[in-house]
Amino acid sequence: MIVIQTALLIIIGILIFELIIFIHEFGHFITAKKCGVKVNEFALGMGPKLIKFQKGETLYSLRLFPIGGFCSMEGEDEKSEDDRAFGNKAVWKRMIIVVAGAVMNIILGFILMMIILIPSNRFTSHTVAMFTENAKTSSSLKVGDEITSINGYGISTAMDMNFAFATAKSNDMQFTVIRDGKKVDLEHVVFGMTKTDEGKEIIQLDFRVEPIENNFLTLMQQTFLQTCSTVKMVWASLFGLVTGQFGFNEVAGPIGMTSAITQATAEGLETSFWDGLSNLIYIMMIITVNLGVVNLLPLPALDGGRLVFLIIEAIRRKPIKPEHEGWVHAIGMVVLLLFMVVVSINDVIRLFS
């Protein structure tokens, strides 16, 4: 039975991953069509074509390797005399087309988050409800405190609290809370420490938070807030990587993500099929939000890099030569592919070590 459930989850995982790629490229596709841009090909997957058909001016194809996709627009990377070419449209229309893929990924993250939250009887707040016996934090925190910041990291959901605790450098923290309607800054909120089975020391939480009833209003609220928390967590992680807070070994590529997905779904299956599916959907939610956020980074070869060129064009009222922009994106793509190779090698080493 476990084998069948695992196989089913693998199939579901592949389908959700393809949905993530599809929804990103569909964002570019539908906005291009609405803005009057000619789309030459819409492809799901990479490599040789398995299925293809022509409808109107656009070739639709399903390709062999389920690792990406693309929306090929007329005049996207070269000069074209076609009035419907991407490069011949107003700069604001091109901006919409460029950011649409990332926006669609974040919208998909919102939907996946809602699917995860719907079965919950209650949601977790960030307001202190009670303390465990001999709680160290009871000397600083009080019942009813609404936690709004931990070590400078803004708190609006329990997910924010988890991230703040997971990235804390010590068990001596700074809190900001709302107490009796007033903002209160608390220095030196000290937690006890405990050891995992692997011998790693982690912070021991010694207080509980108030539950939030699951109804339509709170479901929408928590879905929105927790999706925003995921976006914020991705940005904070990227910032931590750049500033050295996180090491390179904490970066995962496709192999590392596959390993994490397999481990999380397997742990969930030990309890029930729904827990395994819920873990799978949760990780896919993080992946689609990651894809949306990372694609908006102002780096060559990414949508954010293209957006930078469009912003420059809008300011100077003159486009940068397509060949110059093309060189920048080509160099960026080479660097990105080399980075992915290095990350993948690191994933393999980590799997065996």
C-alpha positions as CSV (number, residue, x, y, z in Angstrom):
1,M,0.0,0.0,0.0
2,I,2.9,2.4,0.9
3,V,4.5,1.7,-2.5
4,I,1.3,2.5,-4.3
5,Q,0.8,5.7,-2.3
6,T,4.5,6.7,-2.9
7,A,4.1,6.1,-6.6
8,L,0.9,8.2,-6.6
9,L,2.6,11.1,-4.8
10,I,5.5,11.0,-7.3
11,I,3.1,11.3,-10.1
12,I,1.2,14.1,-8.3
13,G,4.6,15.9,-7.6
14,I,5.6,15.8,-11.3
15,L,2.2,17.1,-12.3
16,I,2.3,20.0,-9.8
17,F,5.9,20.8,-10.9
18,E,4.7,20.9,-14.5
19,L,1.8,23.1,-13.3
20,I,4.3,25.5,-11.8
21,I,6.2,25.8,-15.1
22,F,3.0,26.0,-17.1
23,I,1.4,28.7,-15.0
24,H,4.6,30.8,-15.2
25,E,4.8,30.6,-19.0
26,F,1.0,31.0,-19.3
27,G,1.4,34.3,-17.5
28,H,3.7,35.5,-20.2
29,F,1.5,33.9,-22.9
30,I,-1.9,35.3,-22.0
31,T,-0.6,38.9,-21.3
32,A,1.3,38.8,-24.6
33,K,-1.8,37.8,-26.5
34,K,-3.9,40.5,-24.6
35,C,-1.2,43.1,-25.5
36,G,-1.3,42.2,-29.2
37,V,2.1,40.4,-29.3
38,K,2.6,37.5,-31.7
39,V,3.5,34.3,-29.9
40,N,5.4,31.9,-32.2
41,E,5.5,28.9,-29.8
42,F,4.3,27.9,-26.4
43,A,6.2,24.9,-25.1
44,L,6.0,22.9,-21.9
45,G,9.2,21.0,-21.2
46,M,12.5,21.1,-23.0
47,G,14.3,19.1,-25.7
48,P,12.7,17.1,-28.5
49,K,9.0,17.6,-29.2
50,L,6.7,14.7,-28.2
51,I,3.4,16.3,-29.2
52,K,2.9,19.4,-31.3
53,F,0.0,21.2,-33.0
54,Q,-0.6,24.5,-34.7
55,K,-3.5,26.7,-33.7
56,G,-3.6,30.0,-35.5
57,E,-0.2,31.7,-35.5
58,T,1.1,29.7,-32.4
59,L,2.7,26.3,-32.3
60,Y,1.9,24.4,-29.1
61,S,4.3,21.7,-28.0
62,L,5.0,19.2,-25.3
63,R,8.7,18.3,-25.0
64,L,10.6,15.3,-23.6
65,F,12.3,16.7,-20.5
66,P,9.9,18.1,-17.8
67,I,12.4,20.7,-16.6
68,G,11.1,24.0,-18.0
69,G,9.2,25.6,-20.8
70,F,9.1,28.8,-22.8
71,C,6.8,31.3,-24.5
72,S,8.6,32.4,-27.7
73,M,7.4,35.8,-28.8
74,E,8.1,37.5,-32.2
75,G,10.9,40.1,-31.8
76,E,11.7,39.1,-28.2
77,D,15.5,38.8,-28.6
78,E,16.0,40.3,-32.0
79,K,14.7,43.2,-34.1
80,S,11.6,42.5,-36.1
81,E,9.6,44.6,-38.6
82,D,6.3,42.9,-37.5
83,D,4.0,45.5,-35.9
84,R,3.0,42.7,-33.4
85,A,6.6,42.0,-32.4
86,F,7.4,42.2,-28.6
87,G,10.0,44.9,-29.2
88,N,7.6,47.1,-31.1
89,K,5.0,47.3,-28.3
90,A,4.8,50.1,-25.8
91,V,7.3,49.7,-22.9
92,W,4.5,49.5,-20.3
93,K,3.0,46.5,-22.1
94,R,6.3,44.8,-22.3
95,M,6.8,45.3,-18.5
96,I,3.4,43.7,-17.9
97,I,4.3,40.7,-20.1
98,V,7.7,40.3,-18.4
99,V,6.5,40.3,-14.8
100,A,3.3,38.3,-15.5
101,G,5.1,34.9,-15.1
102,A,6.3,35.7,-11.6
103,V,3.0,37.1,-10.6
104,M,1.2,33.9,-11.8
105,N,3.6,31.8,-9.7
106,I,2.8,33.8,-6.6
107,I,-0.9,33.5,-7.3
108,L,-0.5,29.7,-7.7
109,G,1.4,29.7,-4.3
110,F,-1.7,31.4,-2.8
111,I,-4.0,28.7,-4.2
112,L,-1.7,25.9,-3.0
113,M,-1.5,27.5,0.5
114,M,-5.3,27.6,0.6
115,I,-5.5,23.9,-0.3
116,I,-3.1,23.2,2.6
117,L,-5.1,25.3,5.1
118,I,-8.6,24.3,4.2
119,P,-8.6,21.0,6.3
120,S,-7.2,22.7,9.4
121,N,-9.6,22.9,12.4
122,R,-7.7,25.9,13.7
123,F,-4.8,28.2,12.6
124,T,-1.9,29.2,14.8
125,S,-1.7,32.8,15.9
126,H,1.3,34.8,17.2
127,T,-0.3,35.8,20.5
128,V,1.0,34.2,23.7
129,A,-1.7,32.0,25.3
130,M,0.2,30.1,28.1
131,F,3.6,29.0,29.3
132,T,4.9,25.5,30.0
133,E,6.1,24.6,33.5
134,N,9.2,26.5,34.5
135,A,9.2,28.5,31.3
136,K,12.2,30.8,31.1
137,T,10.5,33.3,28.8
138,S,7.7,34.0,31.4
139,S,10.0,36.5,33.0
140,S,9.9,38.6,29.9
141,L,6.7,37.7,27.9
142,K,3.2,37.9,29.3
143,V,0.0,36.0,28.4
144,G,-1.8,38.1,25.8
145,D,1.4,39.6,24.2
146,E,1.0,39.8,20.4
147,I,4.5,39.2,19.0
148,T,5.3,41.5,16.1
149,S,9.1,41.2,15.8
150,I,11.8,38.7,16.8
151,N,15.4,39.9,16.3
152,G,14.1,42.6,13.9
153,Y,12.3,40.1,11.7
154,G,8.6,41.2,11.3
155,I,6.0,38.7,12.6
156,S,2.5,38.5,11.2
157,T,2.1,34.7,11.1
158,A,3.3,31.6,13.0
159,M,5.4,30.8,9.8
160,D,7.3,34.1,10.5
161,M,7.9,33.0,14.1
162,N,9.2,29.6,12.9
163,F,11.6,31.2,10.5
164,A,12.8,33.7,13.1
165,F,13.5,30.9,15.6
166,A,15.2,28.7,13.0
167,T,17.6,31.4,11.9
168,A,18.3,32.8,15.4
169,K,22.0,32.9,16.2
170,S,21.5,32.4,20.0
171,N,18.8,31.7,22.5
172,D,19.0,35.3,23.8
173,M,16.6,37.3,21.6
174,Q,15.0,40.7,21.1
175,F,11.2,40.8,20.9
176,T,8.7,43.5,20.1
177,V,5.1,42.8,21.3
178,I,1.8,44.6,21.5
179,R,0.9,44.6,25.2
180,D,-2.4,46.2,26.4
181,G,-2.6,48.1,23.1
182,K,1.0,49.5,23.4
183,K,4.2,48.6,21.6
184,V,6.8,47.1,24.0
185,D,10.4,46.3,23.2
186,L,11.8,43.4,25.1
187,E,15.6,42.8,25.4
188,H,17.2,39.5,26.4
189,V,14.2,37.2,26.0
190,V,16.1,33.9,26.9
191,F,15.0,30.5,25.9
192,G,16.2,27.1,27.1
193,M,18.0,24.8,24.7
194,T,17.4,21.1,23.9
195,K,19.3,18.6,21.7
196,T,17.9,16.7,18.7
197,D,18.6,13.0,18.1
198,E,21.6,14.0,16.0
199,G,23.0,16.0,18.9
200,K,22.3,19.5,17.4
201,E,21.3,22.1,19.9
202,I,18.0,23.9,19.2
203,I,15.9,26.5,20.9
204,Q,13.2,25.0,23.2
205,L,9.9,26.8,22.9
206,D,8.3,27.2,26.3
207,F,5.1,29.0,25.5
208,R,1.9,28.2,23.5
209,V,0.0,30.6,21.2
210,E,-3.7,31.3,20.9
211,P,-5.7,29.3,18.2
212,I,-7.6,31.0,15.4
213,E,-10.9,29.5,14.3
214,N,-11.1,28.3,10.7
215,N,-13.9,30.0,8.9
216,F,-14.1,31.6,5.4
217,L,-12.8,35.0,6.6
218,T,-9.9,33.7,8.6
219,L,-9.1,31.1,5.8
220,M,-8.7,34.0,3.3
221,Q,-6.8,36.1,5.8
222,Q,-4.4,33.3,6.8
223,T,-3.9,32.2,3.1
224,F,-2.9,35.8,2.2
225,L,-0.7,36.4,5.2
226,Q,1.1,33.0,5.0
227,T,1.7,33.5,1.3
228,C,3.2,36.9,2.1
229,S,5.2,35.2,4.8
230,T,6.6,32.8,2.3
231,V,7.6,35.6,-0.1
232,K,9.3,37.4,2.8
233,M,11.0,34.2,3.8
234,V,12.4,33.8,0.3
235,W,13.7,37.4,0.2
236,A,15.2,37.0,3.7
237,S,16.9,33.7,2.7
238,L,18.4,35.3,-0.4
239,F,19.6,38.3,1.6
240,G,21.1,35.9,4.2
241,L,22.9,34.0,1.4
242,V,24.4,37.2,-0.1
243,T,25.4,38.6,3.3
244,G,27.0,35.3,4.4
245,Q,24.3,34.5,7.1
246,F,23.7,31.2,5.3
247,G,26.4,29.1,3.8
248,F,26.6,27.7,0.2
249,N,25.9,24.2,1.6
250,E,22.4,25.4,2.5
251,V,21.6,26.1,-1.2
252,A,19.7,23.3,-2.9
253,G,19.4,22.6,-6.6
254,P,17.0,20.3,-8.4
255,I,18.6,17.2,-6.9
256,G,18.5,18.6,-3.4
257,M,14.9,19.7,-3.8
258,T,14.0,16.2,-5.1
259,S,15.6,14.7,-2.0
260,A,13.8,17.1,0.3
261,I,10.5,16.4,-1.4
262,T,11.0,12.6,-1.1
263,Q,12.0,12.9,2.6
264,A,9.0,15.2,3.5
265,T,6.4,13.1,1.7
266,A,7.8,9.8,3.2
267,E,7.6,11.3,6.7
268,G,4.1,12.4,6.0
269,L,3.1,9.0,4.7
270,E,4.1,7.4,8.0
271,T,1.0,9.2,9.5
272,S,-1.5,9.2,6.6
273,F,-1.7,9.7,2.8
274,W,-3.1,13.2,3.3
275,D,-0.1,14.2,5.5
276,G,2.2,13.0,2.7
277,L,0.2,14.9,0.1
278,S,0.1,18.0,2.3
279,N,3.9,18.0,2.8
280,L,4.3,17.6,-1.0
281,I,1.9,20.5,-1.7
282,Y,3.6,22.7,0.9
283,I,7.1,22.2,-0.6
284,M,5.6,22.8,-4.1
285,M,4.0,26.0,-2.8
286,I,7.5,27.2,-1.6
287,I,9.0,26.2,-4.9
288,T,6.5,28.2,-7.0
289,V,6.8,31.3,-4.7
290,N,10.6,30.9,-4.9
291,L,10.4,30.8,-8.7
292,G,8.2,33.9,-8.7
293,V,10.5,35.9,-6.4
294,V,13.8,34.8,-7.9
295,N,12.6,35.5,-11.4
296,L,12.1,39.1,-10.3
297,L,15.7,39.6,-9.2
298,P,17.4,42.2,-11.3
299,L,19.8,39.7,-12.8
300,P,20.6,39.0,-16.5
301,A,18.7,36.1,-18.1
302,L,15.9,36.4,-15.5
303,D,12.6,38.3,-15.9
304,G,13.9,40.8,-13.4
305,G,16.9,41.5,-15.6
306,R,14.7,42.2,-18.6
307,L,12.5,44.5,-16.4
308,V,15.6,46.5,-15.5
309,F,16.3,47.1,-19.2
310,L,12.7,48.1,-19.8
311,I,12.8,50.6,-16.8
312,I,16.0,52.1,-18.3
313,E,14.3,52.4,-21.6
314,A,11.3,54.1,-20.0
315,I,13.5,56.6,-18.2
316,R,15.8,57.5,-21.2
317,R,12.9,57.1,-23.7
318,K,15.1,55.1,-26.0
319,P,15.6,51.3,-26.1
320,I,19.0,49.8,-25.6
321,K,20.3,48.0,-28.7
322,P,18.8,44.5,-28.8
323,E,22.2,42.9,-29.6
324,H,23.7,44.6,-26.5
325,E,20.9,43.4,-24.2
326,G,21.2,40.0,-25.8
327,W,24.9,39.7,-24.9
328,V,24.1,40.6,-21.3
329,H,21.4,38.0,-21.1
330,A,23.6,35.4,-22.8
331,I,26.4,36.0,-20.3
332,G,23.9,35.9,-17.5
333,M,22.5,32.6,-18.7
334,V,26.0,31.0,-18.9
335,V,26.7,32.2,-15.3
336,L,23.3,30.9,-14.2
337,L,23.9,27.4,-15.8
338,L,27.4,27.2,-14.2
339,F,25.9,28.1,-10.9
340,M,23.3,25.3,-11.3
341,V,26.0,22.8,-12.2
342,V,28.0,23.7,-9.1
343,V,24.9,23.5,-6.9
344,S,23.9,20.1,-8.4
345,I,27.4,18.7,-7.7
346,N,27.1,20.0,-4.1
347,D,23.7,18.3,-3.9
348,V,25.2,14.9,-5.0
349,I,28.1,15.3,-2.5
350,R,25.7,16.1,0.3
351,L,23.5,13.0,-0.6
352,F,26.5,10.7,-0.3
353,S,28.0,12.4,2.8
